[in-house]
Amino acid sequence: MGLPARLSSSGLITCTLLLMLPLFGVCHPAQVQQQTRLVFMEQADRPAGVGFNWKNVTCPLCKALFAILDVALLSDVNEERVAKFVGEACIRLHLADEQVCRQITELFRDDFIRALQESLLWPSEACALLVGSSCGKFDIYAPWNTTLPKVPKPPVTPPSPPKPGSPQSRVLFLTDIHWDKEYEIGSTADCKDPLCCRKDSGSPSWRRREAGYWGTYSKCDLPLRTVENLLENIAKAGPWDWVYWTGDIPAHNVWSQTRKQQLSELTVITRLIHKHLGPNVTVYPAVGNHESTPVNSFPPPFIHGNRSSSWLYDTMAAEWAPWLPEEALKTLRYGGFYTVEVQPGLRVVSLNMNFCAHENFWLMVNSTDPANQLQWLVHILQASEEKGEKVHIIGHIPPGLCLGSWSWNYYHILNRYESTISGQFFGHTHLDEFQMFYDEKTMSRPLGVAFIAPSVTTYVNLNPGYRVYYVDGDYKGSSRFVLDHETYILNLTEANHSPGEPGGPEKNPKWTLLYRATQAYGLTTLFPSDYDGLMQTFLKDDPVFQKFWYLRHKGHVSAPCTETCKTSLMCFLRSGRYDELEQCDLLGGYGGDLVRAARKTLC
């Protein structure tokens, strides 16, 4: 239902400014140093050259500000004025360059107004969010529960290593490609915009900071030639039993994207993957948060018409039809999720994790199990349990970084169906890491691992990379658990050579093995109990943790991770559920910084 103009205007300004922050220079994996506060939180709280902070505003002043805006949005003219106000605020707070501020405001304006007219965000809640809990209460995302069948949970049998010589499945995993059509060799790699190495980034002040041929260690995405070179190399590295691909195709130029461009890039990359891997390799995709425009904008299915996501899902269904059966395409068109039988005894469920994302402003309308996706997941898992199937879950955003209620319900579902769910595979953070799941009664027995694979893109300061999983194979009684995995990278230092070096960049650079997990960490398998033991090793044996820190950044990190950095990262690895991350934040004395850092430094 519609709400008063006062509500919509204040909500628009509040949420636009809040959601702008991650877009302008802080939406990337920061490299943490040893400090009393996390460095990436300092960056998020204080954009360069800005002393402004909402926490410096008193509660009465905040409420007065929104009272002044009571009459906004009563007409189209006032909508224009509010949009102009937000654009000016972005410029004055130095959140971005003037042109970027105006473009992003215009791009987000219409969808924000529509979402907030239907939302339940009141000015007092806005001030509670901006100023603090002393100024009100912010509980827009109220708790909710999925319904589990009354069928008793089967007895749990911990997985055991397969017999020597048992079949294994070799699974390619791609995520966060982020192809930049405007990437230009020789452009500046340290521009003032949120994304550099582009035609409009300008010329570098010195040659060491110019965009390289194959990619650049900076806040830059990838040229198409690098994506094609990756696909050529992985085609040669086959055969592949199947492929998981968890989204984020477009670049990080989120202030200047159009639907036409997004669909074009989706089509180009999908067809390149099909071309290089061939018709005999099935790819199971998932929807990333960058596929839409505005970025993170994924209305639930009850939003119809031009503002719905049908423009995106229909094209995905058309392009992915060679890989997915009609029943899967049907739910893909409905809500961006689906399930498919990979092999007899193994099913994959592809979730649309944008329905759990803090940044998806459409969830302010209704965040209760958007698209009924989790209830649908329960139905699929119950049917698989009855048939004796194992299930792999793929998605873009890791569940431990989702909205609190969504994350809690997912954790509860995973607990109930731990004997059915044998693998979880995500991306989004651009880093090589994982998150743990434990039994809810004691929070001590490990029962699941969410593998978070490294990105193809360099964004930010990373080598390009991809992942290979070795999964217990296709035979009777297979656990379908991950037994091992490998990470491959393109070493940009070697591929690009030094500027001015005779011969220039490598004509056909090699993607090389960075590490194999069992060898790197001295493990026999990668079961949940192995990862729980590895975390204990991280605490007791710091050199092993520092190795993980190096590998987490795909072999390109300049400083070790100690004290606060290590403590916060251990919190993240343990927190497959969002409230666990909050609890770790509280006990660690971070005052909310850890949670905000985990969210704001993601892409």
C-alpha positions as CSV (number, residue, x, y, z in Angstrom):
1,M,0.0,0.0,0.0
2,G,1.1,3.6,-0.5
3,L,2.5,5.7,2.2
4,P,2.6,9.5,3.0
5,A,4.9,11.6,0.9
6,R,6.9,12.4,4.1
7,L,7.8,8.8,4.4
8,S,8.8,8.3,0.8
9,S,11.0,11.4,0.6
10,S,12.9,10.8,3.8
11,G,13.3,7.1,3.0
12,L,14.6,8.0,-0.5
13,I,17.2,10.3,0.8
14,T,18.2,8.0,3.6
15,C,18.5,4.9,1.6
16,T,20.1,6.5,-1.4
17,L,22.9,8.0,0.7
18,L,23.3,4.7,2.5
19,L,23.4,2.6,-0.6
20,M,25.7,5.1,-2.3
21,L,28.5,4.4,0.2
22,P,29.3,0.9,-1.0
23,L,29.3,2.0,-4.6
24,F,31.9,4.7,-4.4
25,G,35.3,3.3,-3.6
26,V,34.6,1.0,-0.6
27,C,32.8,-1.8,-2.4
28,H,35.9,-4.0,-2.6
29,P,37.9,-6.6,-0.7
30,A,40.1,-4.4,1.5
31,Q,43.5,-5.6,2.7
32,V,43.4,-5.4,6.5
33,Q,46.2,-4.1,8.6
34,Q,46.9,-4.4,12.3
35,Q,45.0,-1.6,14.0
36,T,42.5,-1.1,16.8
37,R,39.8,-0.6,14.1
38,L,39.5,-2.4,10.8
39,V,41.1,-0.3,8.1
40,F,38.2,-1.0,5.7
41,M,35.8,0.3,8.2
42,E,37.7,3.5,8.5
43,Q,37.4,3.8,4.7
44,A,33.7,3.0,4.8
45,D,32.9,5.5,7.6
46,R,35.1,8.3,6.3
47,P,35.4,8.6,2.5
48,A,38.5,10.4,1.4
49,G,38.5,14.1,2.3
50,V,35.2,14.0,4.2
51,G,34.6,14.8,7.8
52,F,30.9,14.3,7.7
53,N,29.4,11.4,9.7
54,W,25.7,10.8,10.4
55,K,26.6,9.9,14.0
56,N,27.7,13.5,14.5
57,V,24.1,14.6,13.9
58,T,21.9,14.9,17.0
59,C,18.6,13.0,17.1
60,P,16.5,16.2,17.2
61,L,18.4,17.6,14.2
62,C,17.9,14.4,12.3
63,K,14.2,14.4,13.0
64,A,14.0,18.1,12.1
65,L,15.6,17.4,8.8
66,F,13.0,14.8,7.9
67,A,10.2,17.1,9.2
68,I,11.3,19.7,6.8
69,L,10.9,17.2,4.0
70,D,7.3,16.4,5.0
71,V,5.8,17.8,1.8
72,A,8.3,16.2,-0.6
73,L,7.1,13.9,-3.3
74,L,3.5,15.3,-3.3
75,S,4.1,15.9,-7.0
76,D,6.4,15.0,-9.8
77,V,8.0,18.4,-9.4
78,N,9.0,17.6,-5.8
79,E,10.3,14.2,-6.9
80,E,12.7,16.1,-9.1
81,R,13.7,18.4,-6.2
82,V,14.3,15.4,-3.9
83,A,16.4,13.7,-6.6
84,K,18.4,17.0,-7.0
85,F,18.9,17.2,-3.2
86,V,20.3,13.7,-3.1
87,G,22.6,14.4,-6.0
88,E,23.9,17.5,-4.3
89,A,24.4,15.7,-1.0
90,C,26.4,13.0,-2.8
91,I,28.6,15.7,-4.3
92,R,29.0,17.8,-1.1
93,L,29.9,14.6,0.9
94,H,32.5,13.8,-1.8
95,L,31.0,10.3,-2.2
96,A,32.0,10.5,-5.9
97,D,32.8,12.8,-8.7
98,E,30.0,15.2,-9.6
99,Q,29.1,13.4,-12.9
100,V,29.0,10.0,-11.1
101,C,26.8,11.4,-8.3
102,R,24.3,12.9,-10.8
103,Q,24.2,9.7,-12.9
104,I,23.7,7.3,-10.0
105,T,21.0,9.5,-8.5
106,E,19.1,9.5,-11.8
107,L,19.6,5.8,-12.3
108,F,18.3,4.8,-8.9
109,R,15.6,7.5,-8.5
110,D,12.5,5.9,-10.0
111,D,12.9,2.4,-8.5
112,F,13.8,3.9,-5.1
113,I,10.6,6.1,-5.0
114,R,8.4,3.1,-6.1
115,A,10.0,0.8,-3.5
116,L,9.8,3.3,-0.6
117,Q,6.2,4.4,-1.4
118,E,5.3,0.8,-0.7
119,S,7.6,0.2,2.2
120,L,7.2,0.6,6.0
121,L,10.2,2.9,6.6
122,W,9.2,5.8,8.9
123,P,11.4,8.8,9.6
124,S,12.0,7.7,13.2
125,E,13.4,4.4,11.8
126,A,15.5,6.4,9.4
127,C,17.1,8.4,12.2
128,A,17.6,5.2,14.3
129,L,19.5,3.8,11.3
130,L,21.5,6.9,10.7
131,V,22.1,8.2,14.2
132,G,21.8,5.2,16.4
133,S,19.3,3.2,18.5
134,S,19.0,6.1,21.0
135,C,17.0,8.0,18.3
136,G,14.5,5.2,17.6
137,K,14.1,1.7,16.5
138,F,15.1,0.2,13.1
139,D,13.5,-3.2,12.6
140,I,12.2,-2.9,9.1
141,Y,13.3,-6.5,8.4
142,A,11.1,-8.3,11.0
143,P,11.7,-11.9,12.0
144,W,9.9,-14.7,10.1
145,N,10.0,-18.5,9.9
146,T,9.8,-21.0,7.2
147,T,7.7,-24.1,7.8
148,L,9.5,-27.4,8.0
149,P,7.7,-30.8,7.5
150,K,6.9,-32.8,10.6
151,V,8.9,-35.7,9.2
152,P,11.6,-36.5,11.8
153,K,15.2,-35.8,10.9
154,P,17.0,-39.0,9.9
155,P,19.9,-40.2,11.9
156,V,23.1,-38.4,11.0
157,T,26.0,-40.5,9.6
158,P,29.2,-38.4,9.2
159,P,30.8,-38.7,5.8
160,S,33.8,-41.0,5.4
161,P,36.5,-40.9,2.8
162,P,35.7,-42.9,-0.3
163,K,37.6,-46.1,-1.1
164,P,40.8,-45.6,-3.1
165,G,40.0,-45.6,-6.8
166,S,36.4,-44.5,-6.4
167,P,35.1,-42.2,-9.1
168,Q,35.4,-38.4,-8.7
169,S,33.6,-35.6,-10.5
170,R,35.8,-32.7,-11.7
171,V,33.7,-29.5,-11.5
172,L,34.7,-26.1,-12.9
173,F,33.6,-23.1,-10.9
174,L,33.4,-19.6,-12.3
175,T,32.3,-16.5,-10.5
176,D,32.5,-12.7,-10.6
177,I,33.8,-12.2,-14.2
178,H,33.1,-8.5,-14.3
179,W,33.9,-7.8,-17.9
180,D,34.5,-4.1,-18.6
181,K,33.8,-3.1,-22.2
182,E,35.5,0.2,-21.7
183,Y,38.8,-1.2,-20.4
184,E,41.7,0.5,-22.1
185,I,45.4,-0.3,-22.1
186,G,47.5,2.6,-20.9
187,S,44.7,4.5,-19.1
188,T,45.2,5.4,-15.5
189,A,44.8,2.7,-12.9
190,D,44.4,5.1,-9.9
191,C,41.6,7.4,-11.1
192,K,39.1,9.2,-8.8
193,D,36.1,7.2,-10.0
194,P,34.9,4.0,-8.4
195,L,36.2,2.1,-11.5
196,C,39.4,2.8,-13.3
197,C,41.5,1.5,-16.3
198,R,38.8,2.9,-18.6
199,K,38.6,5.1,-21.6
200,D,37.4,8.0,-19.5
201,S,39.8,7.4,-16.6
202,G,42.5,9.7,-18.1
203,S,46.2,9.3,-18.6
204,P,48.4,8.0,-15.8
205,S,50.8,10.3,-13.9
206,W,53.5,7.7,-14.2
207,R,53.8,4.5,-16.3
208,R,53.8,2.1,-13.4
209,R,50.2,3.0,-12.7
210,E,48.8,2.5,-16.2
211,A,46.3,-0.2,-17.2
212,G,48.1,-3.4,-18.3
213,Y,47.3,-5.6,-21.3
214,W,45.7,-8.5,-19.4
215,G,44.5,-6.7,-16.3
216,T,45.7,-4.4,-13.5
217,Y,46.2,-4.6,-9.8
218,S,43.8,-1.8,-8.9
219,K,40.1,-1.0,-8.8
220,C,39.8,-2.2,-12.3
221,D,37.8,-5.0,-14.0
222,L,38.8,-7.2,-17.0
223,P,39.1,-6.6,-20.8
224,L,37.3,-9.2,-22.9
225,R,40.6,-10.6,-24.2
226,T,41.4,-11.9,-20.6
227,V,38.0,-13.5,-20.3
228,E,38.4,-15.2,-23.7
229,N,41.9,-16.3,-22.8
230,L,40.5,-17.8,-19.5
231,L,37.9,-19.8,-21.5
232,E,40.4,-21.0,-24.0
233,N,42.7,-22.3,-21.3
234,I,40.0,-24.0,-19.2
235,A,38.7,-25.7,-22.4
236,K,42.1,-27.2,-22.8
237,A,42.3,-28.1,-19.1
238,G,39.1,-30.2,-19.4
239,P,37.3,-32.5,-19.6
240,W,34.7,-31.1,-17.1
241,D,31.9,-33.1,-15.7
242,W,29.8,-30.0,-15.3
243,V,30.2,-26.3,-14.4
244,Y,28.9,-24.0,-11.7
245,W,28.8,-20.3,-12.6
246,T,27.6,-17.9,-9.9
247,G,27.2,-14.7,-11.7
248,D,28.3,-11.0,-11.7
249,I,29.0,-10.5,-15.4
250,P,29.0,-6.7,-15.8
251,A,31.7,-4.3,-14.6
252,H,31.5,-2.1,-11.6
253,N,30.5,1.0,-13.5
254,V,27.2,0.9,-11.7
255,W,26.4,4.6,-12.2
256,S,26.1,4.4,-16.0
257,Q,24.5,1.0,-16.8
258,T,21.4,0.4,-18.9
259,R,19.3,-2.7,-19.3
260,K,20.3,-3.0,-22.9
261,Q,24.0,-3.1,-21.9
262,Q,23.4,-5.6,-19.1
263,L,21.5,-7.9,-21.5
264,S,24.2,-7.6,-24.2
265,E,27.0,-8.5,-21.7
266,L,25.0,-11.4,-20.4
267,T,24.5,-12.7,-23.9
268,V,28.1,-12.2,-25.0
269,I,29.6,-14.0,-22.0
270,T,27.0,-16.9,-22.0
271,R,27.7,-17.6,-25.7
272,L,31.5,-17.4,-25.2
273,I,31.2,-20.0,-22.4
274,H,29.1,-22.2,-24.6
275,K,31.4,-21.8,-27.5
276,H,34.6,-22.7,-25.7
277,L,33.3,-25.4,-23.4
278,G,31.2,-27.0,-26.1
279,P,27.7,-28.4,-26.3
280,N,28.5,-31.5,-24.2
281,V,29.4,-29.6,-21.0
282,T,26.4,-28.5,-18.9
283,V,26.7,-25.1,-17.1
284,Y,24.5,-24.4,-14.0
285,P,24.4,-20.6,-13.6
286,A,23.2,-18.5,-10.6
287,V,22.1,-14.8,-10.6
288,G,24.6,-12.3,-9.3
289,N,23.8,-8.9,-7.8
290,H,25.4,-7.0,-10.7
291,E,23.2,-8.5,-13.4
292,S,20.5,-6.0,-12.8
293,T,20.4,-2.3,-13.1
294,P,20.3,-0.4,-10.8
295,V,22.7,-2.7,-9.2
296,N,21.2,-4.9,-6.4
297,S,17.7,-4.1,-7.6
298,F,15.7,-7.3,-7.7
299,P,12.0,-6.8,-7.1
300,P,10.1,-9.8,-5.7
301,P,7.6,-11.4,-8.2
302,F,4.7,-9.4,-6.9
303,I,6.1,-6.3,-8.6
304,H,4.8,-6.4,-12.1
305,G,5.2,-4.3,-15.2
306,N,8.3,-2.4,-16.3
307,R,9.9,-2.4,-12.8
308,S,9.8,-6.2,-12.5
309,S,12.8,-8.4,-13.2
310,S,11.2,-10.1,-16.2
311,W,13.4,-8.2,-18.6
312,L,16.4,-9.9,-17.0
313,Y,15.0,-13.4,-16.2
314,D,13.4,-13.9,-19.6
315,T,16.7,-13.2,-21.3
316,M,18.5,-15.5,-18.9
317,A,16.0,-18.2,-19.7
318,A,16.5,-17.8,-23.4
319,E,20.3,-17.8,-23.2
320,W,20.6,-20.7,-20.7
321,A,18.0,-22.9,-22.4
322,P,20.7,-25.2,-23.9
323,W,21.7,-26.1,-20.3
324,L,18.5,-26.2,-18.4
325,P,15.2,-28.1,-18.8
326,E,11.9,-26.3,-19.2
327,E,10.8,-26.9,-15.6
328,A,14.0,-25.1,-14.4
329,L,13.4,-22.3,-16.9
330,K,9.9,-21.8,-15.5
331,T,11.1,-21.0,-12.0
332,L,14.0,-19.0,-13.4
333,R,11.6,-16.7,-15.2
334,Y,9.5,-16.4,-12.1
335,G,12.1,-15.6,-9.5
336,G,15.7,-16.3,-10.7
337,F,16.1,-19.7,-9.1
338,Y,15.7,-23.3,-10.2
339,T,16.6,-27.0,-9.5
340,V,18.0,-29.6,-11.9
341,E,19.1,-33.2,-11.6
342,V,22.8,-33.2,-12.4
343,Q,23.1,-37.0,-12.3
344,P,21.0,-39.8,-10.9
345,G,21.4,-39.3,-7.1
346,L,22.7,-35.7,-7.3
347,R,20.6,-32.5,-7.6
348,V,21.7,-28.9,-7.9
349,V,19.6,-26.0,-6.5
350,S,20.5,-22.5,-7.8
351,L,19.3,-19.8,-5.4
352,N,18.7,-16.2,-6.1
353,M,20.6,-14.7,-3.2
354,N,19.6,-11.2,-4.1
355,F,16.4,-12.0,-2.1
356,C,18.5,-12.1,1.0
357,A,20.7,-9.1,0.3
358,H,20.9,-6.0,2.6
359,E,21.5,-3.9,-0.5
360,N,18.3,-5.0,-2.3
361,F,16.1,-2.0,-1.5
362,W,13.0,-3.7,-2.8
363,L,13.0,-5.9,0.3
364,M,11.9,-2.9,2.3
365,V,8.5,-3.6,0.8
366,N,8.4,-7.1,2.2
367,S,11.5,-9.1,3.2
368,T,9.5,-12.2,4.4
369,D,10.9,-15.1,2.3
370,P,10.8,-13.2,-1.0
371,A,9.4,-15.2,-3.9
372,N,8.7,-18.0,-1.4
373,Q,12.2,-19.2,-2.3
374,L,13.2,-20.8,1.0
375,Q,9.9,-22.6,1.4
376,W,10.4,-23.9,-2.1
377,L,13.9,-25.0,-1.1
378,V,12.4,-27.0,1.8
379,H,10.0,-28.7,-0.6
380,I,12.9,-29.7,-2.9
381,L,15.1,-30.9,0.0
382,Q,12.3,-33.0,1.5
383,A,11.6,-34.6,-1.9
384,S,15.3,-35.3,-2.3
385,E,15.6,-36.8,1.2
386,E,12.7,-39.2,0.4
387,K,14.4,-40.2,-2.9
388,G,17.8,-40.6,-1.3
389,E,19.3,-37.7,-3.5
390,K,22.2,-35.5,-2.5
391,V,21.9,-31.8,-3.1
392,H,24.4,-29.1,-4.0
393,I,23.3,-25.5,-3.4
394,I,24.9,-22.7,-5.5
395,G,24.3,-19.0,-5.3
396,H,26.1,-15.7,-5.5
397,I,26.1,-14.1,-2.0
398,P,27.2,-16.3,0.9
399,P,24.3,-17.0,3.3
400,G,26.3,-15.7,6.3
401,L,26.2,-12.2,4.8
402,C,22.4,-12.2,4.2
403,L,19.6,-10.4,6.1
404,G,19.3,-11.8,9.6
405,S,16.0,-13.7,9.3
406,W,16.9,-15.1,5.9
407,S,20.3,-16.2,7.1
408,W,18.7,-17.8,10.3
409,N,16.1,-19.7,8.3
410,Y,18.7,-20.9,5.8
411,Y,20.9,-22.1,8.7
412,H,17.9,-23.9,10.2
413,I,17.1,-25.6,6.9
414,L,20.7,-26.7,6.5
415,N,20.6,-28.2,10.0
416,R,17.4,-30.1,9.2
417,Y,18.7,-31.5,5.9
418,E,22.4,-31.9,6.7
419,S,22.2,-35.5,5.5
420,T,20.9,-34.3,2.1
421,I,22.9,-31.1,1.4
422,S,26.4,-32.2,0.6
423,G,27.9,-29.0,-0.9
424,Q,27.4,-25.2,-0.9
425,F,29.1,-23.0,-3.4
426,F,29.2,-19.2,-3.5
427,G,31.2,-16.2,-4.8
428,H,30.7,-12.5,-4.4
429,T,33.5,-11.6,-2.0
430,H,36.2,-12.0,-4.8
431,L,38.3,-13.8,-2.3
432,D,39.3,-17.5,-1.7
433,E,37.6,-18.3,1.6
434,F,34.8,-20.2,3.3
435,Q,32.1,-20.0,6.1
436,M,31.2,-22.7,8.6
437,F,27.9,-24.2,9.7
438,Y,27.4,-26.0,13.1
439,D,24.6,-27.9,14.7
440,E,22.1,-25.4,16.3
441,K,21.9,-27.1,19.7
442,T,25.5,-26.7,20.6
443,M,27.1,-24.6,17.8
444,S,30.1,-26.9,18.1
445,R,29.6,-29.9,15.8
446,P,30.5,-28.9,12.3
447,L,27.9,-30.0,9.7
448,G,28.5,-27.8,6.7
449,V,30.9,-25.6,4.7
450,A,30.0,-22.8,2.3
451,F,32.9,-22.7,-0.2
452,I,33.5,-19.1,-1.3
453,A,35.5,-19.1,-4.5
454,P,37.8,-16.4,-5.9
455,S,36.8,-14.1,-8.7
456,V,37.8,-14.1,-12.3
457,T,38.1,-10.3,-12.1
458,T,41.1,-8.4,-10.6
459,Y,38.8,-6.0,-8.6
460,V,40.5,-5.0,-6.3
461,N,44.3,-5.6,-6.4
462,L,43.9,-9.3,-7.2
463,N,45.1,-11.8,-9.8
464,P,42.4,-13.2,-12.0
465,G,41.4,-16.7,-10.8
466,Y,39.1,-19.7,-11.0
467,R,38.3,-22.8,-9.0
468,V,38.2,-26.5,-9.7
469,Y,36.3,-28.9,-7.3
470,Y,36.9,-32.6,-6.9
471,V,33.7,-34.1,-5.8
472,D,32.9,-37.7,-4.6
473,G,31.7,-39.2,-7.9
474,D,28.9,-41.0,-9.5
475,Y,28.5,-44.4,-7.8
476,K,26.1,-46.0,-5.4
477,G,26.6,-44.7,-1.8
478,S,28.6,-41.6,-2.9
479,S,28.6,-38.8,-0.4
480,R,28.9,-36.2,-3.2
481,F,31.0,-34.1,-0.8
482,V,33.9,-32.0,-1.9
483,L,37.1,-34.0,-1.5
484,D,39.6,-31.4,-2.7
485,H,39.8,-28.2,-4.7
486,E,42.3,-26.2,-6.7
487,T,42.7,-22.5,-7.4
488,Y,44.3,-21.3,-10.6
489,I,45.4,-17.8,-11.3
490,L,46.8,-15.6,-14.1
491,N,49.9,-13.9,-12.6
492,L,49.6,-10.4,-13.9
493,T,53.1,-9.5,-13.1
494,E,54.4,-12.2,-15.4
495,A,51.6,-11.9,-18.0
496,N,51.9,-8.1,-18.5
497,H,55.7,-7.9,-18.0
498,S,57.1,-4.6,-16.9
499,P,56.1,-1.4,-18.8
500,G,58.6,-0.8,-21.6
501,E,60.1,-4.3,-21.4
502,P,61.1,-5.7,-24.9
503,G,58.5,-8.1,-26.2
504,G,55.6,-6.5,-24.3
505,P,52.9,-8.7,-22.7
506,E,52.7,-12.4,-23.1
507,K,50.7,-13.3,-26.2
508,N,49.2,-16.4,-24.6
509,P,49.7,-16.3,-20.9
510,K,49.3,-19.4,-18.8
511,W,46.9,-19.9,-16.0
512,T,48.8,-21.7,-13.3
513,L,48.0,-23.7,-10.2
514,L,48.2,-21.6,-7.1
515,Y,47.5,-24.4,-4.7
516,R,45.6,-27.6,-4.0
517,A,43.8,-27.4,-0.7
518,T,44.7,-30.8,0.8
519,Q,48.4,-30.3,0.0
520,A,48.5,-26.7,1.2
521,Y,46.9,-27.5,4.5
522,G,47.9,-31.2,5.1
523,L,44.3,-32.5,4.9
524,T,43.0,-35.8,3.6
525,T,39.5,-34.6,2.7
526,L,37.6,-31.3,2.9
527,F,34.7,-32.4,5.0
528,P,33.2,-30.0,7.6
529,S,35.2,-31.6,10.4
530,D,38.4,-31.0,8.4
531,Y,37.6,-27.3,8.0
532,D,36.7,-27.1,11.7
533,G,40.1,-28.6,12.5
534,L,41.8,-26.2,10.1
535,M,40.3,-23.3,11.9
536,Q,41.8,-24.6,15.2
537,T,45.1,-24.9,13.4
538,F,44.8,-21.3,12.3
539,L,44.6,-20.2,15.9
540,K,47.5,-22.4,17.1
541,D,49.9,-22.2,14.1
542,D,50.1,-18.7,12.7
543,P,52.3,-19.5,9.7
544,V,49.5,-21.8,8.4
545,F,47.0,-18.9,8.9
546,Q,49.3,-16.5,7.1
547,K,49.5,-19.0,4.2
548,F,45.7,-18.9,4.1
549,W,45.8,-15.1,4.1
550,Y,48.1,-15.2,1.1
551,L,46.1,-17.7,-0.8
552,R,42.8,-15.9,0.1
553,H,44.1,-13.0,-2.0
554,K,45.0,-15.3,-4.9
555,G,48.7,-14.8,-4.3
556,H,48.8,-11.0,-4.3
557,V,48.8,-9.5,-0.8
558,S,51.4,-7.1,0.6
559,A,51.1,-7.3,4.4
560,P,50.4,-10.1,7.0
561,C,47.2,-10.3,8.9
562,T,47.7,-10.1,12.6
563,E,45.8,-9.4,15.8
564,T,42.5,-7.5,15.0
565,C,42.7,-8.5,11.4
566,K,43.1,-12.2,12.3
567,T,40.4,-12.1,15.0
568,S,37.9,-10.5,12.6
569,L,38.7,-12.9,9.8
570,M,38.2,-15.9,12.1
571,C,34.8,-14.5,13.1
572,F,33.9,-14.3,9.4
573,L,35.0,-17.9,8.7
574,R,33.0,-19.3,11.6
575,S,29.8,-17.3,10.8
576,G,27.7,-19.1,8.3
577,R,24.8,-17.4,10.0
578,Y,24.5,-13.6,10.1
579,D,23.6,-13.3,13.8
580,E,26.8,-15.3,14.6
581,L,28.8,-12.6,12.9
582,E,27.0,-10.0,15.0
583,Q,27.6,-12.0,18.2
584,C,31.3,-12.3,17.3
585,D,31.3,-8.6,16.6
586,L,29.8,-7.9,20.1
587,L,32.1,-10.3,22.0
588,G,35.1,-9.0,20.1
589,G,34.3,-5.4,21.1
590,Y,34.1,-4.1,17.5
591,G,31.0,-2.1,18.1
592,G,29.4,-3.2,14.9
593,D,32.4,-2.4,12.8
594,L,33.0,-6.1,11.8
595,V,29.5,-6.6,10.5
596,R,29.5,-3.3,8.6
597,A,32.9,-4.1,7.2
598,A,31.9,-7.5,6.0
599,R,28.9,-6.0,4.2
600,K,30.3,-2.8,2.8
601,T,33.5,-4.2,1.4
602,L,31.7,-6.7,-0.8
603,C,30.8,-6.2,-4.4
